[in-house]
Amino acid sequence: MKNINQMDPLQTEIRNESTRAHGPLKRSPRRRTRSKSDLDGRRGSRKGIIMAGGDSSSSSPRAAVVANADDEPPPPWEKQKPPPQPAAEEEEDVDPRFNEYDPKTGEIINIRFFNSRLDLDEESSFGPMRHTDKVFEDGFRLKNTVNVVSVQIVSSDYGYPLNVYGSILARDSLDRKCVYVFQRGQDNCQFISSKDDLLTLTGPKRGFMVCDDIFFEINLKVKDAQGRKVDDERLSKGLIEVDAIRRLSFQPRYKVETETLVSMNSILDLNYTFLRRTVEGTVEIRILEGPADFHGRVTACTSSIPCNIVLHDRKVSGVLTAGDDGVVQTARRVVGVSVDEMLLLTVSAAAAAADDDDEFSARTTVEFTPRRNGYGIEKIVCGDHRMSLKVTWSIVYF
């Protein structure tokens, strides 16, 4: 009978690669679930132990320890004993760097990835296209990746609309440092009108390498709701873990998966795809002919998973204006693609004066075959624009 807890050689090799790169995987310390009242009660009991039989106004050290001698002081020849100390578990307190009390669930939750060797706020220095000029042997084992498709606030205790700011970041197997997917300051909130609105994602800036697990740290806040200030600005906060090792035990799931975070004052859905044997594709759009302003939408997906990874949407990001070189800067530009699939880019154009944000006058879809390095270029005509679509390929590796 096969031991279900025993990893196969492929899983072991992947786990070892990650361990060699940045040490053993460390998660937030496992803690016994406690409600806030439990914690308050425990702290109160500790205070009672420390203060038992003592008068806070007394300067005598004996006053703090004479509790069970019928108010009679101990004989002078008897060595004074220190006050009783709480057990180790009783001493354990919530570390605010990694844990926080969640009033919605009534539990202490993990809010950050735990690794004592990491600066939790240090951003990953690795960018896209790092290995596009390198040649790898045919037997090189390609890594897995995760594409974040979308993030939604599907339920809000404050109702809608909301002005949302804060951050969503990922920590992958490459360096466990911060790779931002969403990041906005209080002066640059996104307006969320309903549960159907998607957060405008601006990352990741590079492809994810997922050998064991990838972690997402959610920290979203509310500036105001329905035009009014709120008592608790915490909208969604917590730690989401996507386990890649477990997924290697079964056949690939060619579909969009969802992780739901119930926390603070909302319910959040993080929609993603998990892909095997992947490369990183960095998209560049250049206007060759036509107006400098682009009114439209650009999405990406892979051939096996029909979904819309939004790179740009004028409805939420406004009009794109080409630079002097004709290149337009989309909100996102990096997509992970399995070498067993195709990358599909869809460009939709709308007339500048169109009233309906969802109505496009032209739509063009182009297929790209993923490669281990180099790039591919396709030229298209969409509406009033003649464009060049370029995808630069790279392996995601240490």
C-alpha positions in Angstrom: 0.0 0.0 0.0 1.4 3.4 -0.9 2.1 5.8 1.9 0.0 8.8 1.2 2.3 11.0 3.3 5.4 10.0 1.3 6.4 12.4 -1.6 7.4 11.0 -4.9 10.9 11.7 -6.3 9.7 14.7 -8.3 8.0 16.3 -5.3 11.2 15.7 -3.2 13.4 17.3 -5.8 11.3 20.4 -6.1 11.1 20.7 -2.3 14.9 20.3 -2.1 15.5 23.0 -4.8 13.5 25.5 -2.7 15.3 24.5 0.5 18.7 25.0 -1.1 17.7 28.4 -2.4 16.4 30.0 0.8 16.4 27.5 3.7 13.6 25.4 5.1 10.1 26.6 4.5 8.7 28.4 7.6 5.1 29.3 8.2 3.6 31.4 10.9 3.8 29.8 14.3 0.9 27.4 14.9 -1.1 28.8 17.7 -4.0 27.4 19.7 -7.1 29.3 18.5 -8.2 31.7 21.1 -10.9 34.3 21.2 -10.3 37.8 22.4 -12.1 37.1 25.6 -9.9 34.1 26.2 -6.8 36.3 25.8 -8.2 39.0 28.1 -9.0 36.4 30.7 -5.6 34.9 30.5 -3.9 38.2 30.8 -6.2 39.0 33.8 -5.2 35.7 35.5 -1.5 36.5 35.0 -2.0 39.9 36.6 -3.8 38.2 39.5 -0.8 35.9 40.0 1.7 38.7 40.0 -0.3 41.0 42.2 -1.7 38.4 44.7 -1.4 39.5 48.3 0.4 42.7 47.3 -0.3 46.3 47.7 0.6 48.3 44.7 1.6 51.2 46.9 4.0 49.1 49.1 7.7 49.5 48.5 8.5 46.2 50.3 9.5 43.3 48.0 7.9 40.9 50.5 4.5 42.5 50.0 4.2 41.0 46.5 4.8 37.4 47.6 3.0 37.0 50.9 -0.3 35.5 49.8 -1.0 32.2 51.5 0.5 32.6 55.0 -2.6 33.9 56.8 -1.2 37.4 56.5 1.8 36.4 58.7 5.3 37.1 57.4 7.5 34.1 56.9 10.2 33.4 59.5 13.4 35.4 58.8 15.4 32.2 58.5 13.2 30.9 55.7 14.4 31.8 52.2 12.0 34.0 50.4 10.6 32.3 47.3 10.0 34.2 44.1 6.3 34.6 43.0 4.9 31.7 40.9 5.5 32.0 37.2 2.9 31.1 34.6 3.5 28.1 32.4 5.3 28.6 29.0 2.0 28.3 27.1 0.4 30.9 29.3 3.3 33.3 28.6 2.9 32.9 24.9 1.3 36.0 23.5 0.1 37.1 20.1 3.0 38.5 18.0 1.5 41.6 16.2 4.0 41.2 13.4 2.5 37.9 12.3 -0.9 37.6 14.0 -3.9 39.7 14.8 -7.3 39.3 16.4 -10.1 39.2 13.8 -13.4 40.5 15.1 -15.3 38.9 12.2 -14.3 35.3 13.0 -13.5 35.8 16.7 -10.1 34.2 16.2 -6.4 35.0 16.2 -5.4 34.8 12.5 -2.1 34.7 10.6 -1.6 38.0 8.7 2.0 37.6 7.4 4.4 34.9 6.3 6.8 33.8 9.0 10.6 33.7 8.4 12.9 35.1 11.0 15.6 35.7 8.4 13.5 37.9 6.2 12.8 41.6 6.2 9.0 41.3 5.9 8.8 44.6 3.9 11.7 44.1 1.5 10.6 44.0 -2.1 11.9 41.4 -4.5 14.8 42.7 -6.5 14.1 40.3 -9.4 12.4 41.7 -12.4 11.0 40.2 -15.6 13.0 38.9 -18.6 16.0 37.9 -16.5 16.9 34.8 -18.6 15.6 35.8 -22.0 19.1 35.8 -23.5 20.2 32.6 -21.9 20.1 29.1 -23.5 19.0 26.2 -21.2 19.5 22.5 -22.0 16.6 20.6 -23.4 16.4 18.5 -20.2 16.0 21.6 -17.9 13.0 21.1 -15.7 10.7 24.0 -16.0 9.0 25.4 -12.9 5.3 25.8 -12.0 3.6 29.2 -11.7 0.4 30.9 -10.6 -1.5 33.6 -12.5 -3.7 35.8 -10.4 -6.8 36.3 -12.6 -8.7 38.7 -10.4 -9.5 39.8 -6.9 -13.0 40.8 -5.7 -14.6 42.1 -2.5 -17.7 39.9 -2.8 -19.2 41.0 0.5 -18.8 44.1 2.5 -20.1 44.7 6.1 -20.1 48.4 5.2 -22.1 47.9 2.0 -21.2 49.6 -1.3 -19.7 51.8 -2.7 -16.3 51.7 -1.1 -13.0 53.6 -1.5 -10.4 51.0 -1.1 -6.6 51.2 -0.6 -3.9 49.0 0.8 -1.9 46.1 -0.6 -1.9 42.5 -1.8 1.5 40.9 -2.2 2.9 37.5 -3.0 5.9 35.5 -1.7 7.0 32.8 -4.1 9.8 30.2 -4.1 12.3 32.4 -5.8 13.2 34.6 -2.8 10.1 34.8 -0.5 10.3 38.6 -0.8 7.4 41.0 -1.6 6.0 41.0 -5.1 3.1 43.3 -5.2 -0.1 42.5 -7.0 -2.1 45.5 -5.8 -0.8 48.6 -4.0 -2.5 51.9 -3.5 -2.1 54.6 -0.9 -4.9 56.4 1.0 -4.7 59.3 -1.5 -5.1 57.0 -4.5 -8.1 54.8 -3.6 -9.9 52.6 -6.0 -13.7 53.1 -6.1 -15.6 49.9 -5.7 -19.2 50.3 -6.6 -20.5 46.8 -6.1 -19.5 43.2 -5.4 -19.0 42.6 -9.2 -16.1 45.2 -9.4 -12.6 43.8 -9.8 -9.6 45.3 -8.1 -7.3 46.9 -10.6 -4.2 44.7 -10.3 -0.9 46.3 -11.1 1.3 43.2 -10.8 3.1 41.0 -10.5 6.2 42.7 -12.0 7.7 39.2 -12.9 6.5 35.7 -13.2 6.1 33.6 -10.1 8.2 30.5 -9.4 6.2 28.0 -7.4 8.2 25.0 -6.2 6.4 24.3 -2.9 3.9 27.0 -1.8 3.1 30.6 -2.7 1.7 32.9 0.0 -0.5 36.0 -0.5 -0.7 38.6 2.2 -3.9 40.7 2.1 -4.1 44.1 3.8 -6.9 46.1 2.4 -8.5 49.2 4.0 -11.5 51.4 3.6 -11.1 55.2 3.4 -14.9 55.7 3.4 -18.0 53.7 2.7 -21.1 55.2 1.1 -19.5 58.6 1.6 -19.0 58.1 5.3 -16.0 57.4 7.5 -15.9 54.0 9.2 -15.0 53.0 12.7 -12.7 50.1 11.7 -10.8 50.8 8.4 -9.6 47.2 8.1 -11.5 45.7 5.2 -9.7 42.5 4.5 -6.6 41.1 6.2 -5.0 37.7 6.3 -2.7 35.1 4.8 -3.6 32.8 1.9 -1.5 29.8 1.0 -1.6 27.9 -2.3 0.0 24.5 -1.9 1.9 23.4 -5.1 3.3 20.2 -3.7 -0.1 18.7 -3.0 -1.2 19.6 -6.6 1.5 17.4 -8.1 -0.2 14.4 -6.7 -3.1 14.6 -9.2 -3.8 15.6 -12.8 -3.6 19.2 -13.7 -6.8 21.2 -13.2 -7.3 23.4 -16.2 -9.6 25.9 -14.6 -9.8 29.0 -12.5 -9.6 28.3 -8.8 -10.7 30.5 -5.9 -9.4 31.1 -2.4 -11.8 32.9 -0.2 -10.7 35.0 2.8 -13.4 35.8 5.4 -11.9 38.4 7.6 -12.3 41.8 9.3 -15.2 43.5 7.5 -15.5 41.6 4.2 -15.3 38.5 2.2 -12.6 38.5 -0.5 -12.2 36.1 -3.4 -8.7 35.6 -5.0 -9.1 33.9 -8.4 -6.1 32.2 -9.9 -4.8 29.5 -12.2 -2.1 27.0 -11.3 0.1 26.0 -14.3 2.9 23.4 -14.7 6.1 23.6 -16.8 5.9 27.3 -17.5 7.7 30.3 -18.9 7.2 34.0 -18.3 5.7 36.2 -21.0 6.2 40.0 -20.8 3.8 41.9 -23.1 4.5 45.1 -24.9 2.0 47.0 -27.0 3.2 49.6 -29.5 1.0 51.9 -31.6 2.4 52.0 -35.1 -0.3 54.1 -36.8 -3.4 55.9 -35.6 -4.3 58.1 -32.6 -1.9 58.3 -29.7 -4.7 57.6 -27.3 -6.0 54.1 -27.0 -9.6 53.6 -25.7 -10.1 49.9 -25.1 -9.2 46.8 -23.2 -6.3 44.3 -23.3 -6.7 40.8 -21.8 -4.6 37.6 -21.8 -5.4 33.9 -21.2 -3.9 30.5 -22.0 -5.5 28.1 -24.6 -6.6 25.6 -22.0 -8.1 28.0 -19.4 -10.6 30.5 -21.0 -10.4 33.4 -18.6 -9.7 37.1 -18.8 -6.4 38.3 -17.1 -6.9 42.0 -17.5 -3.8 43.9 -18.6 -5.6 47.1 -19.2 -9.2 48.3 -19.1 -10.2 51.9 -19.9 -13.3 51.5 -17.6 -11.1 51.5 -14.5 -7.7 52.8 -15.7 -8.7 55.4 -18.1 -7.3 56.1 -21.6 -3.8 54.8 -22.5 -1.6 57.4 -24.2 1.4 56.2 -26.2 4.9 57.6 -25.4 7.3 59.0 -27.9 8.3 55.5 -29.0 4.6 54.5 -29.4 4.6 52.1 -26.4 1.6 52.2 -24.2 2.0 51.3 -20.5 -0.6 48.8 -19.4 -1.4 48.2 -15.7 -0.1 44.6 -16.0 2.2 43.1 -18.5 3.5 39.7 -17.2 1.7 36.4 -17.7 2.8 32.8 -16.9 2.2 30.3 -19.7 2.7 26.5 -19.9 4.9 25.4 -22.7 2.1 22.9 -23.6 -0.3 25.7 -24.3 -0.7 28.9 -26.3 -0.9 32.5 -25.0 -3.9 34.4 -26.4 -3.9 38.2 -26.3 -7.1 40.0 -27.1 -7.2 43.7 -27.9 -10.6 45.4 -27.9 -10.9 49.0 -29.2 -13.8 51.5 -28.6 -14.6 54.8 -30.2 -13.3 57.7 -28.1 -16.9 59.1 -27.7 -18.5 55.7 -26.8 -20.9 56.0 -23.8 -21.0 52.3 -23.1 -17.7 51.1 -21.5 -18.5 47.6 -22.5 -19.2 48.3 -26.1 -16.2 47.8 -28.4 -16.1 48.6 -32.1 -13.3 46.2 -32.9 -11.7 43.1 -31.3 -8.6 41.1 -32.4 -7.1 38.0 -30.8 -3.6 36.9 -31.5 -1.9 33.6 -30.5 1.7 33.2 -29.3 3.7 30.0 -29.0 5.6 30.0 -25.7 9.4 29.7 -25.9 12.2 29.3 -23.4 13.9 32.5 -24.4 13.8 35.2 -27.1 10.6 37.0 -28.2 7.7 36.9 -30.7 6.0 39.8 -32.5 2.6 40.0 -34.2 1.2 43.1 -36.0 -2.6 43.7 -35.9 -5.2 46.2 -37.0 -7.8 47.0 -34.3 -10.2 49.9 -35.0 -8.3 53.0 -35.9 -5.0 51.6 -34.7 -2.3 49.6 -36.3 -0.4 47.9 -33.5 2.6 45.7 -32.7 2.2 43.1 -30.0 5.5 41.8 -28.6 5.9 39.0 -26.0 9.4 38.5 -24.5 9.9 35.0 -23.1 12.0 33.9 -20.2 12.4 31.0 -17.9 11.7 31.8 -14.2 14.6 30.4 -12.2 17.0 31.4 -9.4 
